[in-house]
Amino acid sequence: MSSKNVSWDYLPGEIVTNILLLLPVKSILTCICVCKTWKSIIQNNTFVSSHLHSIINNNNHNHHLMFRIWSKSKQLYVLHNDDDDDNFTQHTTFDFPFNGPGLKGMYTCNGLVCLSDFVYKFFLWNPCVKKCMELPSPNVTYKTHVWFKASIGFGFDAKNNDFKVVRVVSPRHNADNADIQKDRPEVEVYSLSTGEWRMVTASLPPICLVKHCENQVYVNGAIHWLAFRRDDDYKKLHFVLVFDLGDEVFWEIPLPEIPESTHGGICELHAIYGNSIALLQRKSYFVSLNIWVMKEYGVVSSWTKVFAIVEQDVEPWPIGFRRNGQVVLKLKSGGLVSQDLESQERKDLRITSGWISAFVDSYVESLVLLDKPANSSAVTY
């Protein structure tokens, strides 16, 4: 048979699948155009799921940091390579396909980006395959609850092979306050596999108030938020509220012992080393920063204060961590640097453009949403 008559359709599907699973996402997407058979294989949900599991179980894939940097009029999404400590090169840039000026919450997991306005509007977006879907309205709204604050979580449920968006809703009796001594948060979960929101009733969170902010942490199959409750003396007791996505149960992780006077500052949670959590504590916006790391996940005694800086002329605004454990700081000048927690050596990431805010999270490329048909809620752009 001459080479002119060779058809890629003659290759056994199993061989084609095994070859494609070894390729990077960009190359796989190019292979869609080879022939109808390959297109059918690649866009099949079984292949997309197999590719996702190969990413989760294989640490050899490329690691990136996704930056969202925005001003009042523009948002920019940028991927930077995070495998090379010396050359923090730009990989690619993305434009969000929808107009979403109020989408302040951003969470990434296994190639998907979840964007939200903390109230009703939610998007799941895979910039690599150029697909985005707006989620249906959740159950808890201002029509069902006069006042409430919602904290958002997003992650992958490996047990059920499903992506989930979680809302922890704290009811408020007026516009200012919730009675956290009496009110238990309500919880609802959106499942990508079913396309629906549902209320969680089997396992309820403790009576507490979950911190309303952009920072949630997804590690080890669970979502983590900062929360607090009041004791009998009305003193705040801070802790980490954890929601296991597979079993859909809540549990708690105590925080390190921090002087009560410092709780008036700003605390945030971040993922670190890919499998544990870090607590960032700023005593004020411009004065000092302390970083605590849970060296052994789930072991309270392993909380370790690893970093402290006191600067008057620089605003050390932590926005995330690199794969090598370095903290990414936004400076008052608008530039971004990474700083080693041990040597305290700083590296200029060469991302400076005068933007008023920035957010960063780890990111791996995947094919999730590629199998969603044209008549589904997923939009190709």
Backbone hydrogen bonds, N-H to C=O, Kabsch-Sander energy under -0.5 kcal/mol:
donor,donor_aa,acceptor,acceptor_aa,energy
5,N,2,S,-1.3
6,V,3,S,-0.8
10,Y,7,S,-1.8
11,L,8,W,-1.3
16,V,12,P,-2.2
17,T,13,G,-2.6
18,N,14,E,-2.2
19,I,15,I,-2.1
20,L,16,V,-2.7
21,L,17,T,-2.1
22,L,19,I,-1.3
23,L,20,L,-1.6
28,I,24,P,-2.1
29,L,25,V,-2.4
30,T,26,K,-1.4
31,C,27,S,-1.7
32,I,28,I,-0.6
32,I,29,L,-0.8
33,C,30,T,-1.4
34,V,31,C,-1.6
35,C,31,C,-0.6
39,K,35,C,-2.1
40,S,36,K,-2.5
41,I,37,T,-2.1
42,I,38,W,-2.8
43,Q,39,K,-2.2
44,N,41,I,-1.1
48,V,44,N,-2.3
49,S,45,N,-2.2
50,S,46,T,-2.3
51,H,47,F,-2.8
52,L,48,V,-2.0
53,H,49,S,-2.2
54,S,50,S,-1.9
55,I,51,H,-1.7
56,I,52,L,-2.3
57,N,53,H,-2.4
58,N,54,S,-1.1
59,N,57,N,-0.5
61,H,58,N,-0.7
64,H,363,Y,-1.9
65,L,80,H,-2.2
66,M,361,D,-3.3
67,F,65,L,-0.6
67,F,78,V,-3.1
68,R,359,F,-3.0
69,I,67,F,-0.6
69,I,76,L,-2.5
70,W,357,S,-1.6
71,S,74,K,-2.4
76,L,69,I,-1.9
77,Y,94,F,-1.5
78,V,67,F,-2.5
78,V,76,L,-0.5
79,L,92,T,-3.1
80,H,65,L,-2.2
81,N,89,T,-2.6
82,D,63,H,-2.8
85,D,83,D,-0.7
88,F,86,D,-0.7
89,T,87,N,-1.8
91,H,79,L,-3.3
92,T,79,L,-1.3
94,F,77,Y,-2.9
100,G,98,F,-1.0
103,L,100,G,-1.8
104,K,102,G,-1.7
105,G,116,S,-2.3
107,Y,114,C,-2.1
109,C,112,L,-2.4
112,L,109,C,-2.2
113,V,125,W,-2.6
114,C,107,Y,-3.6
115,L,113,V,-0.5
115,L,123,F,-2.3
116,S,105,G,-1.9
117,D,121,K,-1.5
123,F,115,L,-2.5
124,L,133,M,-2.6
125,W,113,V,-2.5
126,N,131,K,-2.9
129,V,126,N,-0.6
130,K,126,N,-0.8
131,K,126,N,-1.7
132,C,379,V,-2.1
133,M,124,L,-2.7
134,E,377,S,-0.6
135,L,122,F,-2.6
141,T,139,N,-0.7
144,T,141,T,-0.6
145,H,141,T,-2.4
147,W,172,R,-0.5
149,K,170,S,-2.0
151,S,168,V,-2.5
153,G,166,V,-2.3
155,G,164,K,-1.9
157,D,162,D,-4.0
158,A,156,F,-1.0
161,N,157,D,-0.7
162,D,157,D,-2.0
164,K,155,G,-2.6
165,V,190,Y,-2.0
166,V,153,G,-3.1
167,R,188,E,-2.7
168,V,151,S,-2.8
169,V,167,R,-0.7
169,V,186,E,-3.4
170,S,149,K,-3.3
170,S,168,V,-0.6
172,R,147,W,-2.0
173,H,177,N,-1.2
174,N,177,N,-1.1
180,I,178,A,-1.6
182,K,179,D,-1.7
183,D,179,D,-2.8
186,E,169,V,-2.6
188,E,167,R,-2.0
189,V,198,R,-2.7
190,Y,165,V,-3.2
191,S,189,V,-0.5
191,S,196,E,-2.0
192,L,163,F,-2.5
192,L,190,Y,-0.5
195,G,191,S,-2.6
196,E,191,S,-0.7
198,R,189,V,-1.6
200,V,187,V,-2.9
201,T,199,M,-0.6
208,C,183,D,-0.5
208,C,206,P,-0.7
209,L,228,F,-2.5
211,K,226,L,-3.1
213,C,211,K,-1.0
216,Q,214,E,-0.8
217,V,224,H,-2.0
219,V,217,V,-0.6
219,V,222,A,-1.8
222,A,219,V,-1.7
223,I,243,F,-2.4
224,H,217,V,-2.4
225,W,241,L,-2.3
227,A,239,F,-2.5
228,F,209,L,-1.7
229,R,237,L,-1.7
231,D,235,K,-2.0
234,Y,231,D,-2.1
237,L,229,R,-2.9
238,H,236,K,-0.6
239,F,227,A,-2.5
240,V,253,I,-2.9
241,L,225,W,-2.7
241,L,239,F,-0.6
242,V,240,V,-0.5
242,V,251,W,-3.0
243,F,223,I,-2.5
244,D,249,V,-2.7
245,L,221,G,-2.0
245,L,243,F,-0.5
246,G,221,G,-0.5
248,E,244,D,-1.6
249,V,244,D,-0.6
251,W,242,V,-2.1
253,I,240,V,-2.3
255,L,238,H,-0.7
258,I,256,P,-0.9
262,T,259,P,-1.7
263,H,259,P,-0.6
263,H,260,E,-1.1
264,G,261,S,-0.7
265,G,262,T,-1.9
266,I,282,R,-3.0
267,C,265,G,-0.5
268,E,280,L,-2.3
270,H,278,A,-2.1
272,I,276,S,-2.2
275,N,272,I,-1.0
276,S,272,I,-1.5
278,A,270,H,-2.8
279,L,292,W,-3.1
280,L,268,E,-3.1
280,L,278,A,-0.6
281,Q,279,L,-0.5
281,Q,290,N,-3.1
282,R,266,I,-3.2
282,R,280,L,-0.5
283,K,281,Q,-0.6
283,K,288,S,-0.6
284,S,288,S,-0.6
289,L,309,I,-2.2
290,N,281,Q,-2.8
291,I,307,F,-2.3
292,W,279,L,-2.7
293,V,304,T,-2.7
294,M,277,I,-2.5
295,K,293,V,-1.2
295,K,302,S,-1.8
297,Y,295,K,-0.5
299,V,296,E,-2.4
300,V,298,G,-0.8
302,S,299,V,-1.8
303,W,300,V,-1.6
304,T,293,V,-2.3
306,V,291,I,-2.2
306,V,304,T,-0.8
307,F,291,I,-1.2
309,I,289,L,-2.1
311,E,287,V,-1.9
317,W,315,E,-1.5
317,W,330,K,-2.0
319,I,328,V,-2.6
320,G,328,V,-0.9
322,R,326,Q,-3.2
325,G,322,R,-1.7
327,V,339,Q,-2.0
328,V,320,G,-3.2
329,L,327,V,-0.6
329,L,337,V,-3.4
330,K,317,W,-3.0
331,L,329,L,-0.6
331,L,335,G,-3.0
334,G,331,L,-1.8
336,L,351,I,-0.6
337,V,329,L,-2.4
338,S,347,K,-2.4
339,Q,327,V,-2.7
340,D,345,E,-2.5
344,Q,340,D,-1.4
347,K,338,S,-2.8
349,L,336,L,-2.1
352,T,350,R,-0.5
356,I,70,W,-0.6
357,S,70,W,-1.3
359,F,68,R,-1.8
360,V,319,I,-0.9
361,D,66,M,-1.6
363,Y,64,H,-2.5
370,L,367,L,-2.5
372,K,369,L,-1.6
376,S,373,P,-1.8
379,V,132,C,-3.8
381,Y,130,K,-1.8
